[in-house]
Amino acid sequence: MPLRSEVVHVLATQGRDAQNVCGILQRHHVRTGIVGNLEELAAALGEDTGAVVLTEEAMAPRNWTALIQALQQQPSWSSYPFVFIVSRRNSELSAKAPLSLLPAELTNVMVLEKPMGSTTLVSAVQWALGGRARQFQTRDHLLEMEKAAARQRLMTRELAHRVKNTIAVLQSIVSQTMRPFPEMVPVRDQLIERFGALARAHDLLLATDFRSAMFHELVETSTSVHDADGQQTRFAGPDFEISPQAALSFALVFHELATNASKYGALSTPSGRVEVNWEFMPDQLFKLSWRELGGPPVRGPSSKGFGSRLISATLAAMGEVEMSYATSGIELSFAGPASALTHAIDQSFELS
């Protein structure tokens, strides 16, 4: 019994070979269809194709163009099975002689020598139909995975929207709660700005359904708040996808560095500038530096504030970080494995 309702196309041009092959297969409940030449075979191929039975005599003249085009148009999960019947004389020339009669694009082939018994033919065709059925099972499995991935993307996007809405609510709560306390305005502003840094990172992630963010855009977005025209901040390095968690972490780090630079460092004066450089080393080590130049003289704090602790703790979770207070401004260097920045990127796919 065939595993599906596919048809077996039969191309056999000598005498009543095609009718004989169909008769044998139909007695075993296999649907068959006779095609007269390679062009007709190419036109008949499709999702209802279970297998193809070809005979050596049907190969002349050999114009494979239409069949090759049909093979190349198959989806990625499909490979039509062919049962190729050749004379024993031909196969005795060499083991590769029968296959040399076929184009290289035809790869899923079982060769049968004639004369042969009907049992051999039926067994070969049923083997081909079984393999074809497994191809459809693979397709169905991939379609289910694609649907599941689409549902996951939808849920992630919905969750991301809710997170952003929550951030906006938190900003409002902080603002309204501290409104009666003018002395708390600096604290209120710091909280709202930090929430804003997270919200901007979420905007970048939303553009990719929260799968990843591009690092170049993350740096630019994070620093543009304090350098609107981009004249004082220069950054250079290869662009790459960064995971959502790493993007949120670096967004907070760049926010703290840029905020500090705008208050006390290079971005507090028109002549100052900030250089952000990053690179990947051959051993997959990611290195980043933040360097302030041309700003007012800077002295290190007597004790670490929340911003400094946030920077150190955030980057230390992904690698090693060093921060120093040069005369011209803060200098920070970070080195960590590239996998720490990219390990959670969602590699979704679509079935072709």
Disulfide bonds with the S-S distance in Angstrom:
none
